[in-house]
């Protein structure tokens, strides 16, 4: 058996401790200790990557499930994750994977080349690093992305954007698209509910829009009584409008009680509709609702003439009003990555097993 992979972003201090420089936590570790994410471990050789080449499972999803509505609509994406996370969200909706500290979650050997081969063999147009945050397995994600690009397969990061300036350029350089989970627009929320800070996430978003070529969309899970006030939603929308771009797609999705936040009910659909109206009134051009049945809030509309560009009913696509990357009625450019027509994958979810030789 070969030695475990060693990470790229770390330094050793004079007292022998190792500082992991992958994310804003900058965990200071003695030999044998694990970082907050639990999967990066200090050893005599440096930061060991305990989940490199191992996955908690693979599934083919519709790309809209990431959610990405402006990136190859209707096409299949091969999705996978590992274990662990560098945030401590009390409301985590994938807690059985992201909070896992037992490696029985990692049941499948998955070298980068095997993932790219599986995506090509199943007709997937892209591979998504998801289920838990790919930042904590950045080296593995980067190597896999390069293997995918060699086969003409695009790559997607589903992330909270909690990454250090030292690491983000190399990480996002190989990501064709990203959905960044902006948990709230309050540092107090990040401290209380995520054991993290807001500003590093905002820095990542600014950098992505201003300095990278990665297509981005943003998702905010609205939690009743925590981050769903009119004032906070308006402030979030103003940030996207003023510091990013008005045409960056924003998704408001519904919370359901889970993990350590079970003292409140699911997000009412009317809360999502209200948030969508506030964001659009603020000047955002593409605002969506998710995790609820809302064909109007899930569809893409031209902000110029109001034409229906992409009709969505859950993950099933209907009418298509985009021609040559623009509104077929008024000619206004539609930002994102579009082809002549939608894919036909639909709402299917198909588990996949890798054939590792």
PyMOL commands that set and color helices and strands:
alter all, ss='L'
color gray80, all
select helices_A, chain A and resi 63-66+95-98+103-105+112-121+134-150+165-173+187-194+199-211+230-244+269-282+295-298
alter helices_A, ss='H'
color red, helices_A
select strands_A, chain A and resi 10-12+18-20+28-29+40-43+46-49+54-55+58-62+76-80+108-109+126-129+154-159+177-181+215-222+250-254+287-290+300-301+308-313+316-320+322-323+326-327+350-352
alter strands_A, ss='S'
color yellow, strands_A
deselect
rebuild
show_as cartoon
